[in-house]
Amino acid sequence: MSRGRTPIAVDLTLHARTLIFTAVLSLATGLVFGIAPALRSTTAASLHGARLVPGRPRRLTGALIVAQVSLCVVVLVCAGLLLGSLRKLREVDAGFRKDHVLLMSIRPPLSGYDGLRAGQLYGDLYGRVSALRGVQSVTLSMDTPLGGVSYTAGASLAGGQPSDGIEVSVNSVGPRFFETMGIPLLVGRDLSPRDDDRSARVAVIGESVARGLFPGRSPLGQRIEIGHSSMEIVGVVKDTRYQGLRESAQPMVYRPYWQMRDTWEELFFGIRYSGDPDRIASLVRHELRETAPNVPVFSLSTLEERVDATLVRERMASALSAWFGGFALLLAAVGLYGRLAYAVVERTREIGIRLALGAPRTAVMWAILRQVLALVLGGIAIGVPLSMASAGAIRSLLFGLEPFDPSTLSAVGIVILGTTVLAGYIPATRAARVDPMLALRYE
């Protein structure tokens, strides 16, 4: 659950003190909650001992069922909100296609490569990887989607005032970057191998930069300035998220990496492939060993794994809450079944009399289920506001949902009512099959 860029270490080693604590707690719970039924069994209205005295113990049982259902509602609502948030995060349009893309980063300068040799290494490796079977396209970039941005600067119109510009993130990319990453090209052209250090300075911008600097007009052919560099805009692409799925897409400017030599310290290879990613990764490693044996791979993963790595916290919280919600629902079902089963035994003679007098068996089943349905509805009524208050504590984990989410609350209510019916089906059916003659001789 916690794999990715931000792993969460959880110590699950069993210790004697943990086992002793849980054992003592279980025994204490059994003793405390067993006192009321034990006392109730010692009080009888007759020598027969079958007609037990109603009143406070029965009210206590009802209160416990209401409390159990209320807590179950709280846990299930929180689990539903977290699962719904995770689903919405996975459905976010991040501006790129995450499938079938392999990412690899290397740092040639750490192995003694200077700027020119590093550039030559990137070029050689680019050609060798492009020729591999199963590789559809290859590119290079300083930053990758959802990998963060390493360079921000102010961008303004050429000849304009810097104060009229906007803050942008700059990414150095190679040819076919947008094709490889699946970033839609809206207008203009992609960067090509001809955009090197001997050609005119060019750039591709994101749509938010186009709206900010060129409202109502085409940015193609226009010039912008970033720092002391002036460049012509040759294309506009869809905005892409670099900081995370929860964050808005950054205003991006893409420059050819051949025109920014100072970014050669670490570049990512982006490889769009078909087939098995493990096979492609093995082939890419082999080509790197053949080209530069002393240059290590710093990271090698698919873009899908990169996306999942940004959801570590949400995925872990959703998984844990779903498990706790499932256990809470199971405990509620066991409690409801036990209460109804005991009610059938307690009311056996009454049921026999009803059947002997001609009561329909469906009416008997409804009479049994009705005992807990009111308690369950009361538990839901109490649990809904409690769950809304509790959901405020996990608001930071929610995305696209508010603590008062009607669909989640409705789903939880339906699940609990359905569980009540399932838990009561066997006891209610048993009650409907009672033999009136045997029931009348029950006491």
N, C-alpha and C positions, 0 to 999 in steps of 0.2 A: 504493500500500500504506500510505502514511502520512498520508492525509487525515484531518482531524478536528480536535478541540480541541487535540491535542498532536502537531502535525506533526513529522516527523523529516526533517531535511535530509540528503541523501546526495549528495556530489559525484561524479558519474560521468564527468567530463571526462577524455578520453584525453590522456596526457602521453607525451612521448618516453621519459622514464626508465622509465615503466611498460611500454611496449612493448619496450624494450631488456632490461629485467629478465626479462620473461616469455620472450623469445626465447632469452636466454642460459640460463635455467633449463631450457627445453625441450631445447636442444641438449645441455646437460650431462646431463640425465636420459637422453636417447637414447644418449649415449656410455657412461655408467656401466652401464646395464642392457643394453647391446649387447655388452659385453665377454665375458660368459659364453657366449652363443651363438656368438660369433666364435671364442673359444678352443675350444669344443666341436667346431666344424666342422673344425678343423685336426688333431684327434686321431681317427684311424681305426684300427680293428683289422685292416684288410686293405687291400690296394692298391685294391680296388674302391671304398673310401671310402663305402660305403652303410651298413655296420654301425658305428654310432657307439658310443663307449665309454660305458656307463651309469655311474652313481655320483653323485659330488658335484654336477655341473651339474644332473642331473635332480632331486636332492634340493633344490637351490636353487630350481628352478622350482616344485616343490611347496610350498616354504615361502612363496614369493611369492604363490601362489594362496591359501594359507591366510590370509596377512596381508591380502590384498585383500578376501577374503570377510569377514574379521573386522571390518575398517574399514567395509565396506558395511553390516554388521549394525548397527554403532554408529550410523551416520548415519541408517539407515532407522528404527531404534527411536526415536531422538530425534524424527525427523520424524513418526512415527506418534503419539507421545505428544503432541506439540504440536498436530497436527491433531485428535486426539481431544479434547484440552482445549478447543480452539476450538469444536468441535461441541457439547460439553457446555455451554459458556458460552452459545452461541446457543439452547440448549434450556432455559435457566434460566427459571423462572416469576418474572418481575420484578414481577408484580402489576398489570400494565396491558397494553393492546393497543397495539402500536407501529404498526400499519398505518393508513394514510390519516389521519394527524394532522400538521398543519402548525403549526410554532412560530415566532412572531415576537415580538421584544422591542423596545421603544422606551423612551426616557428623556426625557419631556417637560420636567422641571426644567432639563435642560441647554440647552433652547431658550427658557428664560424663563418656563415655566409654574409657578405656585405650586401649593399643594396643592389648592385648590378648582378651579382651571382644569384641572389635570391630571386630577382626577376627572371633570370634565365631558367632557374629551377622550376619556378611556377609555370613558365611557358613549356618546358620540356614535359613536365608531369601532366599539364593540361592536354598536350597532344597525345601522350601515351594512354591516358584514361579515356579520352574521346574515342580511341580506336578499339576499346574493349567491347566484346560481344555482350549485348544486353544493355549497353549504355545508350540512351537516346539523346541526351544533351549534357554538357558540362559547363560550369561557370565558376567564377571566383568572386569573392566578396569580402569586405572587411567585417560586415555585420550580417546576421541572418534574421529572418522573421522570428519573433519571440525570443531572440537572443540578446536583446538590449541594443542600445546605440552607444558608440564610443566617441562620437564627434558631433558637437552642436555648434552652430554659429548663426550670426545674423545675416539674412538675405534681403537684398533690396534691388530695385530697378537700377540698371546701369545709368549712371549720371544723376540719380536721385539722391535724396537724403537718407542716410542710414536709419534715422529715426522713423522713416516711413516704411521700413521693412518689417519682416517677421522673423521669429526664431525658427530655425529649421535644423533637422538632423541630416548629416551628410554621410552617405554610404559609398564607398569605392567598390565598383562592381566590374565584372568582366563581360564579354559578349555572351548573349543568350541568357542573361541573368533572369529576366522576367519570364522567359519561356520555361526555364528550368524550375523556377519557384512557382510557376503557375499564377503569376501576377498579371492581370489583364492589362494590355496596352490599349488605352482609350483613343489617343490620336498620336500621329507622328510615327517615329521609327524607334527601334531598339538601338542600343549601343553596339557597335561592330568592331572587329579587329582593326579597322582603319583608324579608329579613334585612339591614336597613340600619342607619344610625347612630341611627334613632329607635325601633328595636325592641329587644327583649330580647337580651342577649348569648347567642349559641349557638355550638356547635362540633360537628364530626364527628370522631371519633377512629378510629385504626387498631385492628385487633384485638389487637395486642400491648399497647397502652395499656389496652384493656378487660380483658385478662387480668391486667395488673399492678395496676390500681387497683380492679377489681371482680371478683375471682375468684369464680366460681360464682354470679354474679347479673347481672341485666341492668343495663347502664349507662344505658339510656334514661331520661331525666327526672332523672338524677343531675346534681350540679353539681361542677365541678372549678375549681381556682384555678391560674392561671399568672401569676406576679408578683403584681400588685395587682388583677388582673381575675378575676372570677368568671363562669362561663358554664355554660349548661345543655347537656347532651349530647343531640343529636337524631338521631344516626345513628352506625353503625359500618361501616367499610369494610375491605376486604382490605389487608394490609400491602403497601407498595410500596417498591421499592429506589430510593433517590435518590443514593447515593454511588458505586455501581458494581455490576456484575453479580457481582463476587466478594464484595462486602460483604453483610452481613445487612440485612434490611429495617429501617429506622429506626422507632422508636415515633413516630407522627405525630399531630398535632392540626391539624385544618383549621378555620380561622376565616373568616367572610365578609370579603372585602376592603373592603367599605363600612364595616365596623366597626373597621378598622385604617388610619386615614388616613396614618400615618407610613410606610406601605409603598408609597406611590404614586410613589416616585422611579423605579422600574423594574418594570414588570409584563410578563409574557409573555402573548401571545394564543395560546390553543390552539384550533385550527380543525379539526374533523373534516369531511372532504370526501369527495366521490365524483368520479371522473374523473381528469383530468390535474393533478398537483400544480403544474406550472409555470404552467398557466393560472390556478389559484387564487392562486398567489403573485403573479402579475402583477396580478390584480384587487384583491388586498389592498393592494399597493403603490399602486395607483391611488386607492383609497379613502383611504389615508393622505395622499397628496398633495392630494386634494380637501379633506380635513378640516383638516390641519395641514401646509402645505407646508414649513415650516422644521423639522419634527421628523424626524430621520433614523432609518432602520431599523438597529439594532445587530446583529441576527442574524435570519436567516430560513432555516429548514431543516425537514425532516420529522423526526418522532420516530424513524423508522427510521435516518436519518442520525445522529441523536443516539446511538442504541444502537451503531451501527457505530463512532462516534467513540471510544467507551469501549474498543473492542477493537483499537485501532491497533497496540499493541505485540504482542498475541497474533497478529493477522492477519499482520503483517510477519514475525514469527519463523516462523510456520507456512508462509508462502509461500516464504521463503528455504530453510528446511529441506527442504521438498518438492522444490524445484529441485535442491538438493545431493544429496538422496536419489536422485532420478531419474538424475542424472549418475553417481553412484556405482554404481548398479545397471547402467547402460549400460556403464561401464568394466569391471565384473565380467563382464558377458555377453561383451564383446569379448575379454577375457582368457581366459575359459573356452573360447570358440569357437576362438581361436588355438591353445590348448593341445591341444584335441581334434583339430583339423585337422592339426596337426603329428604327433600320435600316429598318425593314420591313414596318413600318408605314411611315417613311420618303421617302421610295422609292416605295410606292404603285403605283404611276402613271407610273414610269419607268418599274416596273414589269408587269403592264397591257399591256404596249406597246410591251414589249418583247414577252409576251404570244400571243398577237394579231398578231404579225409578224411570229408566228410559233415556237418560242423558246421552246425546251423541258422543261417539269417541273423539271426534274432532273438537267438541266443546271441552272435553277433559284435557286434551293436549293443550288447547289454548289456555285453560285455567292454570296449568303447570308453567307454561312459558310466561304468562302474565306476571307471575311472581317476581321474575327478575327483570323483565323488560322495563318496568317502571324504575327499578334501581339503576339499570344501565342508562336509561335516558337521563336520569338525575346525574349520574356520573359524567355523561357527555356534556350536560349543561354546565357543570362545574369545571370540567376539564378544558372546555374551549377558551374561556377567559384566562385560565391558568397557562394554557399553551401559548396564547398571544403574549402574555407577560414574559414567559420563558424564552420565546423566540426572539425577544428583544436582545437577549444576551448573545445570540448567534447572528445578529444582524450583519456583522462584518463579513460573515461567510456567505450571506445570501447574495444572489445576483438575479435581477429581473423579477424578484418576488418580494412582497411585503409580508411581515408576520401575520397579517390578516389576509390570507389568500383563500378566497371562497372555494376554489376547486380542491385545494389540499384539505381544508376542513370538511368539506362534503365527502371526500373520498375516505377520510379517517372515520367519519360517522357511519358510512355505509359498511366499511370493513368491520367495525366493532359490532354493529347490529347483525351483520351476517355471521360473525363468529358466535354471537349469542344464540342465534337460531341453530347453528351447527352443534354448539355445545349442549343445547337443550333438546336436540332431536331424539337422541337415544332415551333419556329419562322420560320425555313426553310420550314417546312410542310405547315404552314399558308401562306407563300409567294407563294408556288407552287399551292395553291388552290384559289388564287385571281381570281375573275371574271374580264376578260379584259374589258367588257363594263362598269362595275361599277368603275373600276380603271380609265378609261379614263374620267369619269365624277367626279373623286375624288376632283378636285380643282374647 
